[in-house]
């Protein structure tokens, strides 16, 4: 794999960002309109909280990924820019606010994610259910994608998601098995695989997952992760470049080339995924409307 660092795995060494990772400066009327909707309605988006490199492209296209259950995560994944700490008080009006914002923005496909709420008895599952129900009530004909947590493996908390059956349910595996404990401290590789299996077995039509590369994984490990996801019945896969949000987070071990991402896409399609979105700037909800 190209540009691989020879330094120790945990050493914080800054590598020059290649040209293919340059992003556009946010601008344009549609971008400003989405920004206004998000800010005036007091909404959280993973676009902003996660420092997504595609924020300009997506907001300019009139789309955004809403983040529910607050802006503070009870977990401390070493790749994520979302604030970590005690969970915030749940906003009981949030489902209605998100649903109305979706209507105002004129979305045909809405993507919802959340912080992890390990502090809540149900992990936030019933708030998830209410949000999906309210979005559908105010937006007939809309399709919904939900990017859910693992609920600590307390499987009864998947039931509210299975009851409302979003058109796509996603849960990210994030990285290969070998470095999962380092990247996702409170998560487990095979627990996430079990989430995806239970979603499919529970009647979800399309399931989805995503992985980041550039964290020190090998090609063989990426391919094995793909095989493991296919074995759980996952339909859609996203693969993107890990980018270090701050100096406190894991260092980038490699900037993977566009050619390698094209190879990942080819292999993924050959393994049986219905759709593979693979590229340096790809994130979980990138081009989500195409996946439906």
Secondary structure, DSSP 8 states (H G I E B T S, - for coil): -TT---S-TT--------GGG------SHHHHHHHHHHHHTT-EEHHHHTT-TTHHHHHHTT--EEEES-SEESS--TT--SEESS-----TTHHHHHHHHHHHHT-SEEEEEE---TTSTTTTHHHHHHHHHHHHHHSTT-EEEEE---GGG-GGGGHHHHHH--SEEE---BS-GGGHHHHSTT--HHHHHHHHHHHHHTT-SEEEEEEEE-SS--HHHHHHHHHHHHHTT--EEEEEE----STTS--------HHHHHHHHHHHHHHT-SEEEESTT--TTTTHHHH-
